[in-house]
Amino acid sequence: MTSVVSSPPRTIRIGSRKSQLALVQTYWVQEQLKKSFPDITFEVHTMSTQGDKILDVALAKIGDKGLFTKELEVGMLNKEIDFAVHSLKDLPTHLPEGLTLAAITERENPADALVVHEKHKDKQIDTLPEGAVIGTSSLRRLAQLRHHFPHFAFKDVRGNLITRLAKLDAGEYDALILAAAGLERLGMGDRVHQILPKEISLHAVGQGALGIECRADDSEVLSLLKAIEHPETRDRCLAERSFLRSLEGGCQVPIGVNTDISGENLTLTGIVASVDGQKFVKDTVTGLANNAEALGTELAELLRQQGAQEILSEIFAVIQRGS
């Protein structure tokens, strides 16, 4: 009788940035997959990206085509890693040939949060004093806040969350605007002073969700990753990413969104704003959630008719001049 020797289970290599938040997110994905597939080994491999290395230049001036993802994508294409975990808001809407967005995990609160210096603990965003110094590295946040609060002073802030909060606590800023999801994932939810209402700040495309990217021809990994996808988050984020892609915007451009699902219907709201907050177009579409990407395209066309493309063209011109 011939014995059959089975091959050992494959070891799946997960790629992650080295930042504390990236690792927290990646280890969470690793743990979810271990629960679903206890017989498979999932190893975490870390890499530094361009966005992690350049900390003294505003993100918009560096450009954003793979700023936090390119090195991980090269690792996948070279088969050094099998998939990568990204904050979905950092993942460009056009992926390199041979790679695909395999899964989108359940979303944390996608809203922006106000974090204040101790001396302003009794204030909200609309009661901070004139001239208050607000720290943000996002043109999207900057444009919306300038639109609503032109009396504030705005100052770029880079570095990881720990570094940014240290600068705030040292008095370099009166307040910071940060993603609520990042603070929650790092166990710093107590630093959230106020969740900004969507009437003031529509969030970034994909904010609060994790996007998992892998090789498009790796059927085994694609199948494994579907076990941790969250269908409602997927529909919401596909609509948002389609909207951004249709406007040919990037994650460093003042484009904000909000999505809601009720029953089978998805409602998508989007804005495009000039960096100074003076030009501002906003609209909303509703349709079937299973037609999410078409809704994103529809909303982009509505805003284009209202002047969105002219606003974006002006912004791209300024960024290319390095202003």
C-alpha positions as CSV (number, residue, x, y, z in Angstrom):
1,M,0.0,0.0,0.0
2,T,1.5,3.3,-1.1
3,S,1.5,6.1,1.5
4,V,0.6,9.6,0.4
5,V,2.8,12.4,1.8
6,S,0.9,15.6,1.9
7,S,2.8,18.9,1.4
8,P,2.9,21.2,4.5
9,P,0.5,24.1,4.5
10,R,1.7,27.2,2.8
11,T,3.1,30.1,4.9
12,I,1.4,33.4,4.0
13,R,3.6,36.5,4.2
14,I,1.8,39.7,5.2
15,G,3.4,43.1,4.3
16,S,3.1,46.1,6.5
17,R,4.6,49.5,7.0
18,K,6.7,49.9,10.2
19,S,4.6,52.6,11.8
20,Q,2.8,51.8,15.1
21,L,-0.6,52.2,13.6
22,A,0.2,50.2,10.5
23,L,1.4,47.3,12.7
24,V,-1.6,47.4,15.0
25,Q,-3.8,47.2,11.9
26,T,-1.7,44.4,10.3
27,Y,-1.6,42.3,13.5
28,W,-5.4,42.6,13.7
29,V,-5.7,41.2,10.2
30,Q,-3.3,38.5,11.1
31,E,-5.3,37.5,14.1
32,Q,-8.6,37.5,12.2
33,L,-7.1,35.2,9.6
34,K,-5.6,32.9,12.2
35,K,-9.1,32.5,13.7
36,S,-10.6,31.5,10.4
37,F,-7.6,29.4,9.2
38,P,-5.8,28.0,12.3
39,D,-3.7,25.5,10.2
40,I,-2.1,28.2,8.1
41,T,0.9,30.2,9.2
42,F,0.6,34.0,8.7
43,E,3.9,35.9,9.0
44,V,4.3,39.7,9.2
45,H,7.1,41.3,7.2
46,T,7.7,45.1,7.6
47,M,8.9,47.7,5.1
48,S,9.5,51.5,5.1
49,T,7.7,53.5,2.4
50,Q,8.6,56.9,1.0
51,G,5.9,58.5,3.0
52,D,7.5,57.1,6.2
53,K,10.9,58.5,5.3
54,I,10.1,62.1,4.2
55,L,8.7,63.9,7.2
56,D,9.8,67.5,6.7
57,V,7.7,68.2,3.5
58,A,4.0,68.6,3.2
59,L,2.3,65.5,1.8
60,A,0.7,67.4,-1.1
61,K,4.1,68.7,-2.3
62,I,5.6,65.1,-2.4
63,G,2.8,63.7,-4.5
64,D,0.7,60.7,-3.6
65,K,1.1,58.1,-6.2
66,G,1.8,55.2,-3.9
67,L,3.4,57.4,-1.2
68,F,2.6,54.8,1.5
69,T,2.2,51.8,-0.7
70,K,4.7,51.5,-3.5
71,E,7.4,49.5,-1.7
72,L,4.8,47.0,-0.4
73,E,3.5,46.7,-4.0
74,V,7.0,46.0,-5.3
75,G,7.3,43.3,-2.6
76,M,4.2,41.6,-3.8
77,L,5.1,41.7,-7.4
78,N,8.5,40.3,-6.6
79,K,6.8,37.6,-4.5
80,E,8.6,38.7,-1.3
81,I,5.2,39.1,0.4
82,D,1.8,37.6,-0.5
83,F,-0.5,40.5,0.5
84,A,-0.3,43.9,2.1
85,V,-2.5,45.7,4.7
86,H,-3.1,49.4,4.0
87,S,-5.2,52.1,5.5
88,L,-7.6,52.2,2.6
89,K,-7.4,56.0,2.4
90,D,-3.7,55.7,1.5
91,L,-4.3,53.2,-1.4
92,P,-4.4,54.9,-4.8
93,T,-7.5,54.2,-6.9
94,H,-5.4,52.9,-9.8
95,L,-3.4,49.9,-8.8
96,P,-0.3,48.5,-10.5
97,E,-0.9,45.8,-13.2
98,G,-1.0,42.4,-11.6
99,L,-2.3,43.6,-8.2
100,T,-5.9,43.8,-7.0
101,L,-7.9,45.1,-4.0
102,A,-8.8,41.7,-2.5
103,A,-10.8,42.7,0.6
104,I,-12.0,45.7,2.6
105,T,-12.5,45.1,6.3
106,E,-15.3,46.5,8.6
107,R,-14.9,50.2,9.0
108,E,-14.1,52.0,12.2
109,N,-15.7,55.5,12.6
110,P,-14.5,57.3,9.4
111,A,-15.0,60.8,10.8
112,D,-12.4,63.4,11.6
113,A,-11.8,64.2,15.2
114,L,-10.7,67.4,17.0
115,V,-7.9,66.9,19.6
116,V,-7.2,70.0,21.7
117,H,-4.4,71.3,23.9
118,E,-5.3,71.1,27.6
119,K,-6.0,74.8,27.8
120,H,-8.9,74.4,25.4
121,K,-10.6,71.5,27.0
122,D,-13.8,73.5,27.5
123,K,-13.9,74.4,23.8
124,Q,-15.4,72.9,20.7
125,I,-14.3,73.5,17.1
126,D,-16.7,76.5,16.8
127,T,-15.7,78.1,20.1
128,L,-11.9,78.0,19.7
129,P,-10.5,81.6,19.8
130,E,-9.7,83.6,16.7
131,G,-6.2,82.9,15.5
132,A,-6.1,79.4,17.1
133,V,-3.4,77.3,15.4
134,I,-4.9,74.1,14.0
135,G,-2.6,71.4,12.8
136,T,-3.4,69.2,9.8
137,S,-1.4,67.6,7.0
138,S,-4.5,67.1,4.9
139,L,-5.5,69.5,2.1
140,R,-9.1,68.0,2.4
141,R,-9.4,69.0,6.1
142,L,-7.6,72.3,5.5
143,A,-10.0,73.4,2.7
144,Q,-13.2,72.5,4.6
145,L,-12.0,74.1,7.8
146,R,-10.9,77.3,6.0
147,H,-14.4,77.4,4.4
148,H,-16.1,77.2,7.8
149,F,-13.5,78.9,10.0
150,P,-11.5,81.4,8.1
151,H,-10.4,83.1,11.4
152,F,-8.2,80.1,12.4
153,A,-4.5,79.8,11.6
154,F,-3.5,76.5,10.0
155,K,-0.1,74.8,10.2
156,D,1.2,71.6,8.6
157,V,1.9,68.7,11.0
158,R,3.8,65.5,10.0
159,G,5.0,62.4,11.9
160,N,3.2,59.5,13.4
161,L,0.3,60.0,15.9
162,I,2.6,59.9,19.0
163,T,4.8,62.6,17.5
164,R,1.8,64.8,16.5
165,L,0.2,64.6,19.9
166,A,3.6,65.4,21.6
167,K,3.8,68.6,19.4
168,L,0.2,69.5,20.4
169,D,0.9,68.9,24.1
170,A,4.1,71.0,23.9
171,G,2.0,74.0,22.8
172,E,3.0,74.1,19.1
173,Y,-0.7,73.9,18.2
174,D,-4.0,74.7,19.8
175,A,-5.7,71.7,18.3
176,L,-5.1,68.9,15.7
177,I,-7.6,67.4,13.3
178,L,-6.9,63.6,13.1
179,A,-8.8,60.5,12.0
180,A,-10.9,59.1,14.8
181,A,-10.2,55.6,13.6
182,G,-6.5,55.9,14.0
183,L,-6.8,57.2,17.6
184,E,-9.2,54.4,18.5
185,R,-7.0,51.7,17.0
186,L,-4.0,52.9,19.0
187,G,-6.0,52.9,22.2
188,M,-6.1,56.7,22.3
189,G,-9.8,57.2,21.9
190,D,-9.7,59.3,25.1
191,R,-7.9,62.0,23.1
192,V,-10.9,62.5,20.9
193,H,-12.3,65.8,22.1
194,Q,-15.0,66.2,19.5
195,I,-16.1,64.2,16.4
196,L,-16.5,66.7,13.7
197,P,-20.0,66.6,12.1
198,K,-20.2,65.9,8.4
199,E,-21.6,69.4,7.9
200,I,-18.1,70.7,8.8
201,S,-15.8,68.0,7.5
202,L,-16.6,65.2,5.1
203,H,-14.0,62.4,5.6
204,A,-11.4,61.0,3.2
205,V,-12.2,58.3,0.7
206,G,-11.8,55.0,2.5
207,Q,-11.1,56.5,5.9
208,G,-11.5,54.1,8.8
209,A,-11.3,51.0,6.6
210,L,-8.4,48.7,5.8
211,G,-7.7,47.7,2.2
212,I,-5.9,44.4,1.6
213,E,-4.0,44.2,-1.7
214,C,-2.6,41.1,-3.3
215,R,-1.5,39.6,-6.6
216,A,-4.5,39.3,-8.9
217,D,-3.5,35.7,-9.9
218,D,-3.1,34.3,-6.4
219,S,-6.4,32.5,-6.1
220,E,-5.5,30.9,-2.7
221,V,-4.8,34.2,-1.0
222,L,-7.8,35.9,-2.7
223,S,-10.0,33.1,-1.3
224,L,-8.6,33.4,2.2
225,L,-9.0,37.2,2.3
226,K,-12.7,37.1,1.4
227,A,-13.3,35.6,4.9
228,I,-12.6,38.9,6.5
229,E,-14.3,41.2,4.0
230,H,-17.2,43.3,5.3
231,P,-19.8,43.7,2.5
232,E,-21.4,46.9,3.7
233,T,-18.0,48.6,4.1
234,R,-17.0,47.3,0.7
235,D,-20.0,48.8,-1.0
236,R,-19.5,52.2,0.7
237,C,-15.8,52.3,0.0
238,L,-16.1,51.2,-3.7
239,A,-18.6,54.1,-4.2
240,E,-16.1,56.5,-2.6
241,R,-13.1,55.2,-4.6
242,S,-15.1,55.3,-7.8
243,F,-16.0,59.0,-7.1
244,L,-12.3,59.8,-6.5
245,R,-11.1,57.9,-9.5
246,S,-13.6,59.5,-11.8
247,L,-12.4,63.0,-10.7
248,E,-8.8,61.8,-11.2
249,G,-8.1,63.0,-7.7
250,G,-5.6,61.7,-5.2
251,C,-5.6,61.2,-1.4
252,Q,-3.9,64.6,-1.0
253,V,-6.5,66.6,-2.9
254,P,-9.4,68.4,-1.2
255,I,-12.1,65.8,-2.0
256,G,-14.3,64.6,0.9
257,V,-17.1,62.1,1.1
258,N,-19.8,60.6,3.3
259,T,-21.7,57.3,2.7
260,D,-24.7,55.8,4.3
261,I,-26.5,52.5,3.6
262,S,-30.2,52.0,4.4
263,G,-31.6,48.7,3.4
264,E,-30.5,48.1,-0.3
265,N,-29.8,51.8,-0.9
266,L,-26.6,53.7,-0.6
267,T,-26.3,57.5,-0.3
268,L,-23.1,59.1,-1.3
269,T,-22.2,62.8,-0.6
270,G,-19.1,64.4,-2.0
271,I,-17.3,67.7,-2.0
272,V,-14.5,69.3,-4.0
273,A,-13.0,72.5,-2.5
274,S,-10.2,74.9,-3.3
275,V,-7.4,74.9,-0.7
276,D,-8.4,78.4,0.5
277,G,-11.9,77.2,1.1
278,Q,-13.4,79.8,-1.2
279,K,-14.6,77.5,-3.9
280,F,-16.8,74.7,-2.8
281,V,-19.1,72.3,-4.7
282,K,-21.1,69.6,-3.0
283,D,-23.9,67.2,-4.0
284,T,-25.5,63.8,-3.1
285,V,-26.7,60.8,-5.0
286,T,-28.7,57.7,-3.9
287,G,-29.1,54.4,-5.5
288,L,-28.7,50.6,-5.1
289,A,-25.7,49.6,-3.0
290,N,-24.9,46.8,-5.4
291,N,-24.4,49.5,-8.0
292,A,-21.9,51.4,-5.8
293,E,-19.2,52.2,-8.4
294,A,-21.7,53.6,-10.9
295,L,-23.0,55.9,-8.1
296,G,-19.5,57.2,-7.6
297,T,-19.2,58.0,-11.3
298,E,-22.6,59.7,-11.3
299,L,-21.7,61.9,-8.4
300,A,-18.4,62.9,-10.0
301,E,-20.2,63.9,-13.1
302,L,-22.6,66.0,-11.1
303,L,-19.8,67.9,-9.4
304,R,-17.9,68.3,-12.6
305,Q,-20.9,70.1,-14.0
306,Q,-20.7,72.4,-11.0
307,G,-17.1,73.3,-11.6
308,A,-15.2,70.6,-9.7
309,Q,-12.7,70.0,-12.5
310,E,-11.7,73.6,-12.7
311,I,-11.0,73.6,-8.9
312,L,-8.9,70.5,-9.2
313,S,-7.0,71.8,-12.2
314,E,-6.0,74.9,-10.3
315,I,-4.9,72.8,-7.3
316,F,-2.8,70.4,-9.5
317,A,-1.1,73.4,-11.1
318,V,-0.1,74.9,-7.8
319,I,1.2,71.5,-6.5
320,Q,3.2,71.0,-9.7
321,R,4.8,74.4,-9.2
322,G,5.7,73.4,-5.6
323,S,3.9,76.3,-4.1
